[in-house]
């Protein structure tokens, strides 16, 4: 993807990424502080008394690194599982695979996204686990969160604001203004 981006920039195509950073000169990004969100999630679980945590991640390396660092500083043991995508089925599959391999499932489960967290919850319910035994966290605070029977803690990402700022920066860049990444 890097070569394609470099060619686009060479042809004066203006590119602004939302919630993602690529190391390609000439591109811009509007991002959230993933590291802070990862650390906040770990500290939340630590504050709840959890020292044995399952962390389900995908692609968000700054978030993962900060989560693992904060968890380690708090004396937690973290089992990490990488999933294939940000979808509900991946959360289901992670739990089903742990059960199939007869692996213990920590009572604190941190998920890289709300959608994955819902899949985790569904798989635990399907397997007959009492939900009150688990703390599941998400990330994004998607609009459906308040509608859940038992909402779970989630790190809020201001997606609308990030998108608005990205479009604004793109329009400014296209009009010739000098714009910086944020």
C-alpha positions as CSV (number, residue, x, y, z in Angstrom):
1,X,0.0,0.0,0.0
2,X,2.9,2.3,0.7
3,X,4.1,2.4,-2.9
4,X,0.5,3.1,-4.2
5,X,0.3,6.0,-1.7
6,X,3.7,7.4,-2.8
7,X,2.5,7.3,-6.4
8,X,-0.7,9.1,-5.6
9,X,1.2,11.8,-3.6
10,X,3.6,12.1,-6.6
11,X,0.6,12.9,-8.8
12,X,-0.5,15.6,-6.3
13,X,-3.4,13.6,-4.9
14,X,-4.3,14.9,-1.4
15,X,-4.8,12.2,1.2
16,X,-6.1,12.5,4.7
17,X,-6.5,9.4,6.8
18,X,-9.0,9.0,9.6
19,X,-7.9,7.2,12.8
20,X,-4.9,5.7,11.0
21,X,-1.4,6.8,10.3
22,X,0.8,5.8,7.4
23,X,4.4,6.8,7.2
24,X,4.2,8.2,3.7
25,X,5.5,11.8,3.2
26,X,2.8,14.1,1.8
27,X,-0.1,12.4,3.5
28,X,-2.1,13.7,6.4
29,X,-4.0,12.1,9.2
30,X,-6.6,12.9,11.9
31,X,-6.3,10.5,14.7
32,X,-7.3,9.8,18.3
33,X,-4.9,9.0,21.1
34,X,-5.0,5.2,20.9
35,X,-2.2,4.9,23.4
36,X,-4.1,6.8,26.0
37,X,-7.2,4.7,25.3
38,X,-5.3,1.5,25.7
39,X,-3.8,2.6,29.0
40,X,-7.2,3.8,30.3
41,X,-8.7,0.4,29.5
42,X,-6.0,-1.4,31.3
43,X,-6.2,0.9,34.3
44,X,-10.0,0.5,34.5
45,X,-9.6,-3.3,34.7
46,X,-6.8,-3.0,37.2
47,X,-9.0,-0.6,39.3
48,X,-11.7,-3.3,39.3
49,X,-9.2,-5.7,40.9
50,X,-8.4,-7.8,37.8
51,X,-4.9,-9.1,37.4
52,X,-5.7,-11.9,34.8
53,X,-6.8,-10.4,31.5
54,X,-7.6,-11.5,28.0
55,X,-6.8,-8.9,25.4
56,X,-8.3,-9.3,22.0
57,X,-6.6,-7.1,19.4
58,X,-6.3,-6.4,15.7
59,X,-4.0,-3.9,14.0
60,X,-4.1,-1.2,16.7
61,X,-0.5,-1.5,17.8
62,X,-0.2,1.8,19.7
63,X,-3.3,0.9,21.7
64,X,-2.0,-2.6,22.3
65,X,1.4,-1.5,23.4
66,X,0.0,1.0,25.9
67,X,-2.5,-1.5,27.2
68,X,0.1,-4.1,27.8
69,X,2.5,-1.6,29.4
70,X,-0.1,-0.3,31.8
71,X,-1.3,-3.8,32.6
72,X,2.2,-4.9,33.4
73,X,2.9,-1.9,35.6
74,X,-0.3,-2.9,37.5
75,X,1.0,-6.4,38.0
76,X,-1.5,-8.1,35.6
77,X,-0.9,-11.1,33.5
78,X,-2.3,-10.6,30.0
79,X,-3.1,-13.3,27.4
80,X,-3.3,-11.7,23.9
81,X,-5.2,-13.1,21.0
82,X,-5.1,-11.5,17.6
83,X,-8.3,-11.7,15.5
84,X,-8.7,-11.3,11.7
85,X,-11.0,-8.3,11.5
86,X,-13.2,-5.9,13.4
87,X,-16.4,-7.9,13.3
88,X,-18.7,-9.7,15.6
89,X,-17.8,-13.1,14.4
90,X,-14.2,-12.7,15.4
91,X,-15.2,-12.1,19.0
92,X,-17.4,-15.3,18.8
93,X,-14.5,-17.3,17.3
94,X,-11.9,-16.2,19.9
95,X,-14.1,-17.5,22.7
96,X,-15.2,-20.7,20.9
97,X,-11.5,-21.5,20.1
98,X,-10.5,-21.0,23.7
99,X,-13.3,-23.3,24.8
100,X,-12.5,-25.9,22.1
101,X,-8.9,-26.0,23.3
102,X,-10.1,-26.2,26.9
103,X,-8.2,-23.0,27.8
104,X,-9.2,-21.0,30.8
105,X,-10.9,-17.8,30.0
106,X,-9.9,-14.8,32.2
107,X,-12.8,-13.0,33.8
108,X,-11.6,-9.6,32.5
109,X,-11.7,-9.4,28.7
110,X,-10.5,-6.2,26.9
111,X,-11.5,-6.0,23.2
112,X,-10.1,-3.7,20.6
113,X,-13.6,-2.7,19.4
114,X,-17.2,-2.7,20.6
115,X,-18.3,-5.0,17.8
116,X,-15.7,-7.7,18.8
117,X,-16.8,-7.3,22.5
118,X,-20.4,-8.0,21.5
119,X,-19.2,-11.2,19.8
120,X,-17.3,-12.2,22.9
121,X,-20.4,-11.6,25.1
122,X,-22.6,-13.6,22.7
123,X,-20.1,-16.6,22.7
124,X,-19.8,-16.6,26.5
125,X,-23.6,-16.6,26.8
126,X,-23.9,-19.4,24.2
127,X,-21.5,-21.5,26.2
128,X,-23.5,-21.0,29.3
129,X,-21.2,-18.7,31.3
130,X,-22.9,-16.3,33.7
131,X,-22.3,-12.8,32.4
132,X,-22.0,-11.3,35.8
133,X,-18.8,-13.2,36.2
134,X,-17.1,-11.2,33.4
135,X,-16.0,-7.7,32.8
136,X,-15.8,-7.1,29.0
137,X,-14.6,-3.8,27.7
138,X,-14.8,-2.3,24.2
139,X,-13.4,0.5,22.3
140,X,-15.2,3.1,20.1
141,X,-18.5,3.6,22.1
142,X,-20.6,2.9,19.1
143,X,-24.1,4.3,18.9
144,X,-25.8,1.0,19.8
145,X,-24.0,0.7,23.1
146,X,-26.9,2.2,25.2
147,X,-29.3,-0.2,23.6
148,X,-27.5,-3.3,24.9
149,X,-29.2,-5.3,27.6
150,X,-26.1,-5.0,29.7
151,X,-23.8,-2.3,28.2
152,X,-20.1,-2.7,28.9
153,X,-17.4,-0.1,29.5
154,X,-16.1,1.4,26.3
155,X,-13.5,4.0,25.4
156,X,-15.3,6.8,23.4
157,X,-13.9,7.8,20.1
158,X,-15.3,11.0,18.6
159,X,-15.7,9.4,15.1
160,X,-18.0,12.2,13.8
161,X,-15.6,14.9,14.9
162,X,-12.6,13.1,13.5
163,X,-14.4,12.6,10.2
164,X,-15.5,16.2,10.1
165,X,-12.0,17.5,10.8
166,X,-10.5,15.1,8.2
167,X,-12.9,16.3,5.5
168,X,-12.2,19.9,6.5
169,X,-8.5,19.4,6.3
170,X,-8.8,17.6,3.0
171,X,-10.8,20.6,1.5
172,X,-8.2,23.0,2.9
173,X,-5.4,21.0,1.4
174,X,-7.1,20.8,-2.0
175,X,-7.5,24.6,-1.9
176,X,-3.8,25.0,-1.4
177,X,-3.7,25.8,2.3
178,X,-0.9,24.3,4.4
179,X,-2.5,21.7,6.7
180,X,-1.0,19.6,9.5
181,X,-1.9,16.2,10.8
182,X,-3.7,16.1,14.2
